[in-house]
Amino acid sequence: MEPRTTHPIVTVFRSRLRADAASNGYAKLAARMEERARAMTGFIDFKTFQAADGERVSIIVFDTREHQTAWRDDPEHRDAQQSGRESFYEEYSISICEERSHRAFRRD
């Protein structure tokens, strides 16, 4: 097995929605952004989870930093980011990580 020369880029987007996010159209825009991300070159995965305390975590994976950067800078995504700050999010943080190691288990 040849060693990898690139490592997937993982974006961890942690957020809390404002109380009025749903009435401001959050669900429709979030669905559109996930659809758009999935159509981008190098896309690997997109999952969102919500904790009991209301914090949301989205994990978005691209195959290279260049493809992740293209997603970050996509004009429609940039517009959605602005809408998020103005109409949807109480707070958020973004961490960009390079996967250096990966192990998995699956029961047959």
Backbone torsions as a table, in degrees:
resi	resn	phi	psi	omega
1	MET	NA	129.3	-179.6
2	GLU	-80.4	141.4	176.7
3	PRO	-68.3	148.7	178.3
4	ARG	-69.8	142.7	175.6
5	THR	-100.6	-16.3	173.8
6	THR	-126.0	158.5	-179.3
7	HIS	-125.9	136.2	178.1
8	PRO	-55.7	149.4	178.4
9	ILE	-106.9	125.4	-176.5
10	VAL	-111.0	122.2	173.8
11	THR	-99.7	126.2	176.1
12	VAL	-110.0	110.6	-177.3
13	PHE	-109.5	106.9	179.7
14	ARG	-101.3	135.0	-175.9
15	SER	-153.8	162.7	169.3
16	ARG	-131.1	130.0	-179.2
17	LEU	-81.8	150.3	171.7
18	ARG	-70.7	158.7	179.6
19	ALA	-60.9	-30.1	-177.3
20	ASP	-97.6	11.7	-176.7
21	ALA	-59.7	-42.7	-178.5
22	ALA	-62.2	-45.2	-179.0
23	SER	-71.7	-17.3	177.3
24	ASN	-87.2	-0.2	176.1
25	GLY	95.4	21.6	-176.7
26	TYR	-57.0	-48.9	-173.2
27	ALA	-58.6	-43.1	-178.8
28	LYS	-64.9	-44.9	-179.1
29	LEU	-69.6	-38.9	178.5
30	ALA	-62.3	-42.8	178.0
31	ALA	-63.0	-40.5	178.7
32	ARG	-64.7	-40.4	-179.3
33	MET	-68.8	-37.1	176.1
34	GLU	-65.2	-43.6	177.6
35	GLU	-58.7	-44.1	-179.3
36	ARG	-65.7	-43.7	178.9
37	ALA	-59.3	-44.6	-178.8
38	ARG	-62.3	-24.1	-179.9
39	ALA	-87.7	-8.2	-177.0
40	MET	-75.4	147.9	175.2
41	THR	-60.0	134.2	176.4
42	GLY	86.5	-1.0	180.0
43	PHE	-61.5	137.1	176.2
44	ILE	-116.6	-49.8	-173.3
45	ASP	-159.8	154.7	177.4
46	PHE	-149.7	118.3	178.6
47	LYS	-137.7	146.0	177.0
48	THR	-127.6	139.3	179.9
49	PHE	-130.9	152.5	176.6
50	GLN	-129.4	131.2	178.3
51	ALA	-83.6	163.0	-179.9
52	ALA	-59.9	-28.7	-179.1
53	ASP	-84.7	5.0	176.6
54	GLY	96.4	-11.9	178.0
55	GLU	-68.0	138.7	178.3
56	ARG	-111.4	144.9	175.9
57	VAL	-132.8	123.1	173.0
58	SER	-110.1	136.7	178.2
59	ILE	-119.3	117.4	-177.4
60	ILE	-120.4	130.6	-175.1
61	VAL	-123.3	130.4	172.8
62	PHE	-122.2	157.7	-175.3
63	ASP	-73.0	-27.7	-179.0
64	THR	-141.7	161.6	176.1
65	ARG	-61.5	-38.4	179.9
66	GLU	-61.1	-41.9	179.7
67	HIS	-71.7	-36.0	175.9
68	GLN	-64.4	-41.2	178.7
69	THR	-64.4	-39.5	176.9
70	ALA	-61.0	-39.4	176.5
71	TRP	-66.0	-46.4	179.5
72	ARG	-56.5	-41.3	-174.0
73	ASP	-93.0	0.1	178.8
74	ASP	-55.1	129.4	-175.7
75	PRO	-55.7	-41.9	178.9
76	GLU	-66.7	-38.7	177.5
77	HIS	-66.0	-40.0	177.0
78	ARG	-60.2	-42.6	177.1
79	ASP	-62.2	-41.5	178.9
80	ALA	-65.1	-37.2	177.7
81	GLN	-60.6	-43.7	178.7
82	GLN	-63.0	-43.8	177.7
83	SER	-60.8	-37.9	178.6
84	GLY	-60.2	-45.5	179.4
85	ARG	-65.6	-37.2	-176.3
86	GLU	-80.7	-35.4	-166.8
87	SER	-128.9	-12.9	-170.0
88	PHE	-121.3	-40.7	-168.2
89	TYR	-101.0	134.9	169.0
90	GLU	-77.5	-40.0	178.1
91	GLU	-162.9	157.6	172.4
92	TYR	-158.4	161.0	171.7
93	SER	-142.3	150.0	-177.8
94	ILE	-128.3	128.0	174.0
95	SER	-119.7	132.5	177.4
96	ILE	-109.8	123.6	-173.0
97	CYS	-127.3	145.4	173.9
98	GLU	-101.8	124.0	-179.7
99	GLU	-72.3	116.6	-178.7
100	ARG	-99.9	-22.0	-178.7
101	SER	-151.4	148.2	179.1
102	HIS	-149.1	131.6	174.0
103	ARG	-130.6	151.8	-178.5
104	ALA	-146.7	156.1	174.5
105	PHE	-136.9	139.3	174.6
106	ARG	-143.9	123.4	176.9
107	ARG	-75.7	131.2	179.6
108	ASP	-75.0	NA	NA
